[in-house]
Amino acid sequence: MTLTIPTFSKNDKFDGTNWLSWYRLVHTAAVSRGVFGYLDGSITQPSTPPQTETPPAETPWDSEIPSFKKWKACNTWTLDLLLFNTKNPAGLGINIDGTAADAWTSYINTYEKAYNMARLNMEQILQNTTYSDHIDFTDFIINMQTKWSDARVLGSKITDEDFKDIIISSLPESWSSATAPLYDSNMTSTNAIAHLQIWYTKSHRNRLTNSNQNIMALQTSTTRQGSRSQLVCANPNCHHCGHTIEMYYWPGGGKEGQFPPSFGKRGRFRGSAANT
């Protein structure tokens, strides 16, 4: 069986500056095709059988104990995966004359500092990311899971339990009622995220409902106040708006003398009587 070697786009080929993204592409391609052992050297080269002996039975492509013939084919395929997807490998200091593991080791050794710095930087970014209520929670979780994946590809030892704790610590105090049940050591990060998403959906819906009710109440109050302020009294002795002459309690009004019990008529009457 011969597998086609994945060819990355021009921008995705390794140029010495894009280690993280290129490493992920190579790692994914090698693992999916069962040849990562040829990169890290865990699948070693078998001895060549003497010419007088009967060749051993052919082994499958993904065998961890391949025949010499199969090892040679898989090693060549894995080496080509690296070199065909690197811009000027010799110029970047890559060992192109040995095995795939030799070439991979030269990648690691040459760019070890950048590799470790990228991993530490990704871990720090992940641990320092915080959530704010104006951010969509689903988008936030996708972003956090991507950062965790990047860190693990680079060799980070952040476990599932660690990631769950990072998610909890990234949330504001207003989420304390939702995070309280998540400290159970038996709860995975997946279950914790599902619990938080349900809580977010309910609380977000309640906030929208309350907000709409407040807006409607404000609009109703404003409408009522606006309609009252447009009323004008036709009595020449009245200098106030908000009522008509039919509702005027002073002399000349439609409700002359019919003051409500709480109406402060004494001071007002003196002023109106003097004007009259």
KOLDREN-94619 format. One line per 4 residues: number of its first residue (from 1); their letters; for each residue x, y, z of N, C-alpha, C. Coordinates in Angstrom, 3 decimals. Layout:
BEGIN
NUM) a) X/Y/Z/X/Y/Z/X/Y/Z; ...
***
This chain:
BEGIN
1) mtlt) 0.847/-1.207/0.000/0.000/0.000/0.000/0.878/1.250/0.000; 0.597/2.162/-0.903/1.341/3.413/-0.989/0.401/4.570/-0.705; 0.790/5.413/0.239/-0.036/6.557/0.602/0.491/7.816/-0.063; -0.431/8.682/-0.465/-0.046/9.958/-1.048/0.482/10.874/0.043
5) iptf) 1.594/11.522/-0.235/2.198/12.437/0.746/1.425/13.746/0.747; 0.913/14.191/1.896/0.204/15.484/1.948/1.149/16.627/1.591; 0.693/17.510/0.740/1.478/18.677/0.354/0.802/19.926/0.889; 1.480/20.620/1.790/0.901/21.813/2.403/0.926/22.972/1.410
9) sknd) 0.100/23.959/1.689/0.095/25.156/0.843/1.408/25.916/1.000; 1.646/26.836/0.113/2.894/27.603/0.135/3.080/28.330/1.457; 1.998/28.886/1.979/2.089/29.625/3.239/2.268/28.716/4.448; 1.845/27.445/4.308/1.938/26.512/5.432/3.251/25.751/5.475
13) kfdg) 4.031/25.781/4.423/5.330/25.102/4.440/6.259/25.767/5.456; 7.118/24.969/6.072/7.976/25.489/7.139/9.056/26.396/6.555; 9.184/27.596/7.137/10.188/28.557/6.688/11.080/29.038/7.831; 10.984/28.385/8.982/11.797/28.765/10.130/11.098/29.688/11.105
17) tnwl) 9.930/30.225/10.721/9.224/31.169/11.593/7.837/30.666/12.003; 7.328/29.666/11.322/5.954/29.204/11.570/5.946/27.809/12.199; 6.791/27.621/13.204/6.968/26.295/13.792/5.666/25.720/14.345; 4.925/26.514/15.102/3.730/25.997/15.757/2.723/25.451/14.763
21) swyr) 2.343/26.248/13.775/1.328/25.807/12.815/1.838/24.637/11.972; 3.112/24.672/11.565/3.678/23.593/10.753/3.789/22.306/11.554; 4.211/22.421/12.805/4.328/21.247/13.671/2.986/20.542/13.802; 1.917/21.309/13.976/0.589/20.718/14.115/0.189/19.972/12.851
25) lvht) 0.493/20.535/11.685/0.136/19.887/10.432/0.900/18.577/10.254; 2.210/18.594/10.531/3.031/17.392/10.406/2.597/16.346/11.422; 2.370/16.781/12.658/1.958/15.867/13.721/0.645/15.168/13.338; -0.318/15.935/12.845/-1.605/15.371/12.459/-1.457/14.390/11.304
29) aavs) -0.674/14.767/10.284/-0.491/13.897/9.123/0.211/12.600/9.516; 1.238/12.681/10.360/2.001/11.496/10.745/1.172/10.558/11.615; 0.426/11.112/12.563/-0.384/10.279/13.453/-1.522/9.617/12.675; -2.188/10.363/11.809/-3.329/9.816/11.068/-2.908/8.692/10.122
33) rgvf) -1.650/8.692/9.693/-1.173/7.662/8.765/-0.308/6.612/9.451; -0.235/6.687/10.777/0.441/5.650/11.549/1.944/5.625/11.422; 2.576/6.775/11.141/4.034/6.790/10.944/4.752/7.696/11.942; 4.055/8.136/13.009/4.721/9.042/13.942/5.914/8.355/14.607
37) gyld) 5.873/7.029/14.747/7.003/6.299/15.324/8.274/6.435/14.511; 8.139/6.742/13.217/9.316/6.969/12.373/9.899/8.362/12.599; 9.093/9.253/13.150/9.594/10.584/13.482/10.324/10.583/14.816; 9.670/10.053/15.848/10.292/10.098/17.171/11.294/8.969/17.409
41) gsit) 11.472/8.076/16.415/12.474/7.025/16.523/12.031/5.807/17.299; 10.761/5.738/17.715/10.290/4.592/18.483/10.154/3.342/17.618; 9.996/3.517/16.295/10.012/2.381/15.373/11.411/2.328/14.757; 12.215/1.391/15.216/13.614/1.325/14.804/13.786/0.478/13.553
45) qpst) 14.913/0.704/12.911/15.210/-0.025/11.679/15.547/-1.486/11.985; 14.839/-2.446/11.367/15.152/-3.859/11.587/16.406/-4.276/10.821; 16.977/-5.366/11.215/18.166/-5.861/10.527/17.785/-6.448/9.180; 18.705/-6.359/8.249/18.461/-6.902/6.913/18.620/-8.413/6.947
49) ppqt) 17.639/-9.170/6.487/17.760/-10.625/6.507/18.829/-11.104/5.536; 19.592/-12.119/5.898/20.592/-12.669/4.963/19.942/-13.096/3.645; 20.725/-13.002/2.562/20.174/-13.297/1.250/19.757/-14.757/1.108; 20.369/-15.642/1.925/20.067/-17.061/1.798/18.785/-17.439/2.511
53) etpp) 18.295/-16.565/3.400/17.095/-16.882/4.143/15.848/-16.441/3.370; 14.774/-17.079/3.679/13.502/-16.700/3.067/13.040/-15.371/3.661; 12.714/-14.376/2.834/12.267/-13.079/3.380/11.048/-13.253/4.271; 10.983/-12.489/5.353/9.824/-12.601/6.245/8.555/-12.122/5.561
57) aetp) 7.446/-12.538/6.107/6.156/-12.121/5.546/6.017/-10.606/5.612; 5.353/-10.060/4.606/5.171/-8.612/4.546/4.315/-8.141/5.719; 4.703/-7.006/6.327/3.967/-6.453/7.471/3.099/-5.294/7.010; 2.008/-5.003/7.733/1.132/-3.888/7.335/1.832/-2.543/7.509
61) wdse) 1.257/-1.538/6.884/1.853/-0.196/6.876/2.044/0.351/8.287; 1.054/0.169/9.151/1.108/0.765/10.475/1.681/-0.171/11.539; 2.390/-1.210/11.130/2.986/-2.143/12.086/4.090/-1.454/12.889; 4.124/-1.728/14.191/5.167/-1.179/15.048/6.425/-2.047/15.026
65) ipsf) 6.335/-3.223/14.410/7.504/-4.083/14.229/7.532/-4.465/12.746; 7.892/-3.527/11.884/7.802/-3.774/10.443/8.958/-4.638/9.935; 8.723/-5.197/8.786/9.818/-5.858/8.074/10.776/-4.790/7.557; 11.959/-5.206/7.155/12.926/-4.226/6.665/12.381/-3.487/5.448
69) kkwk) 11.728/-4.236/4.546/11.187/-3.612/3.352/10.106/-2.593/3.694; 9.233/-2.961/4.636/8.156/-2.036/5.007/8.720/-0.840/5.768; 9.702/-1.078/6.620/10.318/0.027/7.364/10.937/1.023/6.392; 11.632/0.510/5.390/12.294/1.396/4.428/11.281/2.254/3.681
73) acnt) 10.162/1.645/3.285/9.127/2.390/2.561/8.492/3.458/3.450; 8.183/3.084/4.700/7.542/4.042/5.617/8.497/5.156/6.022; 9.767/4.809/6.205/10.749/5.828/6.575/10.920/6.846/5.449; 10.981/6.344/4.209/11.114/7.254/3.060/9.892/8.160/2.942
77) wtld) 8.711/7.582/3.126/7.479/8.371/3.046/7.481/9.467/4.110; 7.875/9.130/5.343/7.866/10.095/6.450/8.913/11.183/6.233; 10.086/10.808/5.741/11.117/11.808/5.454/10.650/12.768/4.373; 9.992/12.244/3.340/9.470/13.104/2.272/8.379/14.040/2.806
81) lllf) 7.579/13.552/3.759/6.563/14.411/4.371/7.214/15.660/4.961; 8.360/15.496/5.599/9.060/16.629/6.207/9.695/17.532/5.152; 10.474/16.921/4.257/11.276/17.722/3.330/10.442/18.391/2.256; 9.388/17.708/1.757/8.549/18.301/0.715/7.742/19.481/1.256
85) ntkn) 7.568/19.538/2.560/6.775/20.613/3.166/7.649/21.607/3.930; 8.922/21.694/3.550/9.852/22.653/4.141/10.505/23.458/3.028; 10.528/24.760/3.179/11.193/25.627/2.214/12.707/25.613/2.496; 13.467/25.118/1.545/14.928/25.080/1.657/15.383/24.392/2.953
89) pagl) 15.108/23.089/3.114/15.469/22.394/4.348/16.959/22.434/4.665; 17.810/22.301/3.640/19.250/22.351/3.897/19.653/23.720/4.429; 19.069/24.767/3.864/19.386/26.113/4.328/18.914/26.391/5.738; 17.890/25.649/6.195/17.375/25.812/7.551/18.098/24.915/8.554
93) gini) 19.126/24.196/8.075/19.921/23.379/8.978/19.334/22.016/9.251; 18.520/21.490/8.345/17.875/20.200/8.547/18.755/19.085/7.984; 18.847/18.000/8.722/19.604/16.835/8.283/18.784/16.098/7.239; 19.225/16.147/5.990/18.462/15.532/4.902/19.098/14.228/4.419
97) dgta) 20.165/13.780/5.052/20.902/12.615/4.571/20.679/11.356/5.408; 19.935/11.461/6.524/19.721/10.308/7.383/18.297/9.789/7.303; 17.846/9.235/8.405/16.484/8.717/8.484/15.497/9.853/8.769; 14.226/9.505/8.746/13.200/10.488/9.089/13.385/10.958/10.528
101) adaw) 13.757/10.033/11.418/13.993/10.402/12.816/15.184/11.341/12.934; 16.240/11.132/12.122/17.397/12.034/12.136/16.991/13.440/11.702; 16.183/13.503/10.637/15.727/14.809/10.158/14.854/15.481/11.206; 13.938/14.709/11.806/13.038/15.265/12.815/13.813/15.775/14.025
105) tsyi) 14.841/15.050/14.421/15.676/15.484/15.546/16.369/16.797/15.227; 16.800/16.976/13.996/17.449/18.241/13.627/16.462/19.398/13.645; 15.201/19.131/13.279/14.162/20.163/13.409/14.028/20.562/14.881; 13.892/19.551/15.751/13.682/19.816/17.173/14.874/20.554/17.770
109) ntye) 16.096/20.063/17.464/17.293/20.670/18.047/17.518/22.091/17.543; 17.277/22.302/16.262/17.522/23.631/15.679/16.521/24.653/16.189; 15.278/24.210/16.399/14.225/25.143/16.791/13.684/24.842/18.186; 14.536/24.217/19.026/14.100/23.835/20.373/13.721/25.056/21.203
113) kayn) 14.493/26.115/21.106/14.213/27.312/21.892/12.860/27.897/21.506; 12.622/28.009/20.189/11.339/28.542/19.731/10.200/27.612/20.137; 10.472/26.317/20.092/9.474/25.310/20.470/9.059/25.481/21.929; 10.066/25.563/22.818/9.764/25.699/24.252/9.120/27.039/24.572
117) marl) 9.601/28.088/23.913/9.022/29.419/24.144/7.568/29.452/23.685; 7.286/28.811/22.563/5.900/28.774/22.074/5.008/28.027/23.047; 5.509/26.921/23.597/4.710/26.139/24.546/4.448/26.932/25.824; 5.511/27.545/26.371/5.345/28.321/27.597/4.437/29.520/27.369
121) nmeq) 4.585/30.148/26.205/3.752/31.303/25.891/2.287/30.897/25.754; 2.031/29.737/25.129/0.659/29.276/24.959/0.033/28.926/26.307; 0.806/28.308/27.193/0.307/27.986/28.528/-0.031/29.261/29.306; 0.835/30.262/29.190/0.601/31.512/29.914/-0.635/32.234/29.378
125) ilqn) -0.787/32.251/28.063/-1.970/32.886/27.464/-3.235/32.182/27.927; -3.196/30.858/27.940/-4.359/30.078/28.347/-4.736/30.373/29.793; -3.768/30.416/30.678/-4.032/30.609/32.095/-4.422/32.052/32.427; -4.036/32.999/31.584/-4.334/34.412/31.856/-5.602/34.909/31.161
129) ttys) -6.235/34.074/30.349/-7.442/34.487/29.640/-8.631/34.505/30.596; -9.393/35.578/30.584/-10.558/35.701/31.450/-11.803/35.984/30.613; -12.935/35.636/31.192/-14.218/35.823/30.504/-14.931/37.056/31.035; -15.570/37.804/30.133/-16.404/38.948/30.490/-17.820/38.690/30.001
133) dhid) -18.793/39.223/30.709/-20.194/38.927/30.410/-20.646/39.405/29.036; -19.904/40.355/28.421/-20.322/40.826/27.097/-19.825/39.915/25.973; -19.047/38.863/26.324/-18.519/37.928/25.333/-19.470/36.736/25.205; -19.660/36.250/23.998/-20.464/35.041/23.807/-19.717/33.862/24.426
137) ftdf) -20.389/33.126/25.311/-19.720/32.078/26.075/-19.267/30.928/25.172; -20.047/30.571/24.174/-19.657/29.489/23.263/-18.383/29.831/22.518; -18.278/31.072/22.029/-17.059/31.515/21.344/-15.864/31.486/22.304; -16.105/31.868/23.535/-15.033/31.868/24.543/-14.508/30.449/24.776
141) iinm) -15.399/29.481/24.907/-14.990/28.095/25.151/-14.228/27.545/23.950; -14.689/27.820/22.742/-13.985/27.358/21.539/-12.565/27.916/21.519; -12.428/29.182/21.874/-11.114/29.814/21.910/-10.215/29.149/22.951; -10.763/28.850/24.127/-9.980/28.221/25.192/-9.571/26.796/24.801
145) qtkw) -10.459/26.042/24.193/-10.138/24.679/23.781/-9.069/24.662/22.687; -9.092/25.649/21.803/-8.066/25.747/20.762/-6.707/26.018/21.380; -6.660/26.921/22.353/-5.393/27.230/23.018/-4.863/26.024/23.784; -5.751/25.287/24.413/-5.337/24.080/25.141/-4.765/23.046/24.171
149) sdar) -5.416/22.882/23.027/-4.935/21.948/22.018/-3.557/22.352/21.511; -3.365/23.659/21.257/-2.060/24.152/20.807/-0.975/23.861/21.842; -1.298/24.082/23.102/-0.313/23.848/24.166/0.044/22.367/24.270; -0.938/21.502/24.145/-0.671/20.061/24.262/0.133/19.544/23.073
153) vlgs) -0.127/20.056/21.883/0.648/19.656/20.715/2.122/20.006/20.916; 2.383/21.096/21.601/3.750/21.529/21.863/4.365/20.826/23.073; 3.652/19.891/23.659/4.208/19.130/24.772/3.744/19.565/26.141; 2.741/20.413/26.230/2.258/20.867/27.527/1.656/19.709/28.315
157) kitd) 1.833/19.743/29.625/1.321/18.702/30.510/0.012/19.123/31.192; -0.676/20.098/30.636/-1.959/20.531/31.201/-2.977/19.408/31.032; -3.433/18.851/32.147/-4.383/17.733/32.110/-5.814/18.232/31.939; -6.732/17.283/31.806/-8.145/17.625/31.700/-8.619/18.314/32.977
161) edfk) -8.165/17.825/34.129/-8.522/18.443/35.410/-7.964/19.858/35.503; -6.725/20.045/35.031/-6.118/21.378/35.028/-6.917/22.328/34.141; -7.317/21.833/32.974/-8.065/22.683/32.047/-9.400/23.092/32.647; -10.059/22.159/33.325/-11.328/22.481/33.984/-11.119/23.589/35.019
165) diii) -10.042/23.498/35.804/-9.743/24.529/36.809/-9.449/25.875/36.150; -8.784/25.846/34.993/-8.488/27.088/34.274/-9.784/27.752/33.816; -10.718/26.947/33.315/-12.014/27.487/32.886/-12.735/28.126/34.067; -12.755/27.426/35.199/-13.454/27.946/36.383/-12.831/29.260/36.843
169) sslp) -11.506/29.309/36.900/-10.826/30.520/37.383/-10.943/31.679/36.403; -11.285/31.402/35.151/-11.409/32.476/34.159/-12.744/33.203/34.251; -13.698/32.627/34.996/-15.043/33.197/35.059/-15.145/34.245/36.167; -15.992/35.273/35.993/-16.142/36.321/37.002/-16.903/35.832/38.230
173) esws) -16.912/36.646/39.275/-17.561/36.299/40.530/-19.038/36.048/40.350; -19.647/36.693/39.374/-21.082/36.536/39.152/-21.462/35.111/38.738; -20.469/34.300/38.389/-20.716/32.916/37.982/-20.505/31.935/39.129; -20.315/32.400/40.348/-19.966/31.526/41.465/-21.018/30.448/41.713
177) sata) -22.283/30.784/41.542/-23.332/29.779/41.753/-23.270/28.667/40.710; -22.771/28.984/39.536/-22.669/27.986/38.475/-21.414/27.132/38.619; -20.334/27.710/39.158/-19.068/26.984/39.254/-18.963/26.128/40.512; -19.812/26.380/41.506/-19.710/25.646/42.773/-19.745/24.129/42.598
181) plyd) -20.638/23.577/41.761/-20.690/22.108/41.636/-19.549/21.514/40.809; -18.708/22.348/40.197/-17.730/21.852/39.237/-16.431/21.361/39.871; -16.276/21.591/41.168/-15.020/21.211/41.821/-14.957/19.723/42.134; -15.993/18.995/41.803/-15.986/17.542/41.977/-14.891/16.940/41.095
185) snmt) -13.984/16.176/41.703/-12.841/15.626/40.964/-13.264/14.621/39.893; -14.457/14.086/40.010/-14.936/13.109/39.029/-15.556/13.768/37.790; -15.737/15.074/37.829/-16.345/15.777/36.701/-15.267/16.155/35.689; -15.462/15.776/34.440/-14.510/16.102/33.382/-14.715/17.533/32.903
189) stna) -13.768/18.020/32.153/-13.900/19.376/31.617/-15.073/19.454/30.638; -15.328/18.369/29.898/-16.445/18.355/28.949/-17.776/18.512/29.669; -17.943/17.768/30.763/-19.185/17.871/31.533/-19.315/19.238/32.199; -18.204/19.762/32.684/-18.230/21.075/33.325/-18.635/22.154/32.320
193) iahl) -18.102/22.083/31.112/-18.436/23.064/30.073/-19.908/22.954/29.693; -20.420/21.726/29.589/-21.840/21.536/29.274/-22.720/22.155/30.358; -22.343/21.965/31.621/-23.089/22.560/32.739/-23.069/24.091/32.648; -21.924/24.657/32.345/-21.799/26.116/32.262/-22.583/26.676/31.080
197) qiwy) -22.604/25.953/29.980/-23.345/26.430/28.811/-24.852/26.446/29.081; -25.348/25.449/29.808/-26.770/25.442/30.176/-27.084/26.621/31.084; -26.212/26.860/32.059/-26.426/27.984/32.988/-26.365/29.314/32.238; -25.432/29.435/31.323/-25.299/30.677/30.540/-26.546/30.927/29.700
201) tksh) -27.063/29.866/29.070/-28.252/30.018/28.226/-29.444/30.501/29.043; -29.648/29.914/30.215/-30.778/30.305/31.058/-30.616/31.732/31.573; -29.449/32.065/32.090/-29.239/33.402/32.657/-29.287/34.463/31.572; -28.777/34.134/30.385/-28.812/35.089/29.278/-30.244/35.360/28.851
205) rnrl) -31.055/34.306/28.815/-32.459/34.466/28.450/-33.201/35.302/29.485; -32.909/35.092/30.773/-33.556/35.875/31.831/-33.161/37.342/31.758; -31.895/37.582/31.446/-31.451/38.980/31.335/-32.157/39.693/30.192; -32.337/38.985/29.077/-33.030/39.595/27.939/-34.486/39.885/28.276
209) tnsn) -35.138/38.953/28.987/-36.539/39.150/29.372/-36.693/40.348/30.287; -35.840/40.440/31.314/-35.898/41.567/32.253/-35.586/42.885/31.566; -34.641/42.846/30.650/-34.282/44.065/29.933/-35.444/44.562/29.076; -36.109/43.627/28.403/-37.255/44.008/27.564/-38.399/44.564/28.402
213) qnim) -38.632/43.977/29.573/-39.686/44.465/30.460/-39.370/45.870/30.949; -38.123/46.130/31.286/-37.726/47.467/31.751/-37.885/48.497/30.646; -37.538/48.098/29.431/-37.660/49.027/28.309/-39.129/49.362/28.057; -39.999/48.350/28.111/-41.425/48.586/27.894/-42.010/49.466/28.983
217) alqt) -41.602/49.251/30.239/-42.105/50.074/31.338/-41.652/51.513/31.181; -40.402/51.704/30.767/-39.895/53.055/30.572/-40.626/53.758/29.436; -40.872/53.006/28.351/-41.581/53.604/27.222/-43.001/53.997/27.609; -43.682/53.158/28.386/-45.052/53.456/28.828/-45.073/54.678/29.717
221) sttr) -44.118/54.742/30.655/-44.041/55.889/31.568/-43.754/57.179/30.815; -42.852/57.079/29.845/-42.496/58.269/29.063/-43.679/58.744/28.238; -44.434/57.788/27.684/-45.598/58.150/26.872/-46.650/58.867/27.701; -46.889/58.323/28.906/-47.879/58.944/29.780/-47.456/60.345/30.198
225) qgsr) -46.205/60.488/30.582/-45.719/61.810/30.994/-45.759/62.788/29.837; -45.439/62.280/28.635/-45.427/63.169/27.477/-46.832/63.652/27.142; -47.826/62.724/27.252/-49.197/63.117/26.923/-49.735/64.116/27.922; -49.352/63.960/29.210/-49.827/64.913/30.227/-49.185/66.280/30.041
229) sqlv) -47.907/66.300/29.689/-47.214/67.590/29.577/-47.740/68.409/28.404; -48.416/67.769/27.444/-48.929/68.508/26.298/-50.285/69.149/26.569; -50.952/68.856/27.719/-52.240/69.455/28.052/-52.045/70.901/28.509; -52.936/71.768/28.056/-52.837/73.197/28.390/-54.190/73.654/28.941
233) canp) -54.155/74.399/30.062/-55.381/74.909/30.679/-55.762/76.243/30.034; -57.069/76.394/29.708/-57.537/77.620/29.041/-57.831/78.738/30.020; -57.799/78.499/31.350/-58.064/79.534/32.346/-56.919/80.536/32.336; -57.213/81.840/32.156/-56.124/82.844/32.084/-55.386/83.005/33.413
237) nchh) -55.992/82.584/34.535/-55.318/82.708/35.825/-54.384/81.517/36.121; -54.405/80.456/35.279/-53.575/79.269/35.500/-52.290/79.395/34.696; -51.190/79.159/35.338/-49.884/79.272/34.671/-49.186/77.915/34.620; -49.923/76.818/34.672/-49.340/75.479/34.694/-49.893/74.640/33.557
241) cght) -49.092/73.663/33.121/-49.496/72.722/32.085/-49.769/71.368/32.723; -50.295/70.462/31.891/-50.523/69.110/32.383/-51.975/68.832/32.706; -52.897/69.790/32.493/-54.314/69.545/32.737/-55.129/70.512/31.869; -56.391/70.225/31.758/-57.294/71.105/31.002/-58.151/71.911/31.979
245) iemy) -58.889/72.885/31.436/-59.722/73.735/32.293/-60.833/72.922/32.945; -61.238/71.775/32.310/-62.272/70.935/32.907/-61.780/70.286/34.210; -60.457/70.116/34.349/-59.898/69.501/35.547/-59.300/70.542/36.489; -59.583/71.867/36.256/-59.020/72.945/37.064/-59.852/73.104/38.333
249) ywpg) -59.175/73.096/39.526/-59.882/73.163/40.814/-60.142/74.593/41.284; -59.493/75.581/40.691/-59.600/76.952/41.160/-60.767/77.665/40.473; -61.050/78.886/40.907/-62.192/79.617/40.322/-62.112/79.659/38.804; -63.205/79.344/38.133/-63.263/79.334/36.675/-63.047/77.973/36.082
253) ggke) -62.614/76.983/36.906/-62.351/75.650/36.386/-63.568/74.755/36.473; -63.511/73.636/35.722/-64.623/72.703/35.710/-64.817/71.999/37.041; -63.773/71.883/37.877/-63.883/71.267/39.195/-63.553/72.279/40.286; -64.121/73.478/40.113/-63.854/74.566/41.060/-64.232/74.144/42.486
257) gqfp) -63.234/74.222/43.401/-63.460/73.925/44.804/-63.467/72.452/45.157; -63.345/71.542/44.181/-63.391/70.102/44.470/-61.970/69.552/44.658; -61.264/70.125/45.636/-59.867/69.744/45.851/-59.766/68.324/46.446; -58.808/67.525/45.992/-58.559/66.223/46.622/-58.082/66.430/48.055
261) psfg) -58.243/65.445/48.949/-57.840/65.594/50.359/-56.373/65.964/50.526; -55.483/65.470/49.644/-54.046/65.719/49.812/-53.575/66.934/49.049; -54.499/67.643/48.459/-54.102/68.782/47.631/-53.762/69.972/48.524; -52.574/70.562/48.338/-52.188/71.709/49.170/-52.828/72.977/48.677
265) krgr) -54.103/73.130/48.966/-54.840/74.238/48.363/-54.660/75.569/49.087; -54.196/75.541/50.377/-54.203/76.798/51.125/-53.236/77.799/50.520; -51.980/77.366/50.319/-50.996/78.305/49.756/-51.342/78.672/48.329; -51.806/77.679/47.587/-52.131/77.913/46.183/-53.346/78.848/46.065
269) frgs) -54.342/78.715/46.973/-55.558/79.521/46.873/-55.245/80.976/47.120; -54.307/81.185/48.107/-53.998/82.587/48.380/-53.410/83.238/47.132; -52.519/82.511/46.461/-51.912/83.108/45.280/-52.914/83.329/44.178; -53.809/82.373/43.976/-54.797/82.517/42.905/-55.825/83.567/43.247
273) aant) -56.235/83.666/44.531/-57.206/84.678/44.941/-56.646/86.063/44.721; -55.390/86.255/45.033/-54.773/87.578/44.850/-54.762/87.922/43.371; -54.427/86.885/42.508/-54.406/87.158/41.084/-55.805/87.488/40.584; -56.838/86.770/41.160/-58.188/87.047/40.716/-58.623/88.433/41.139
***
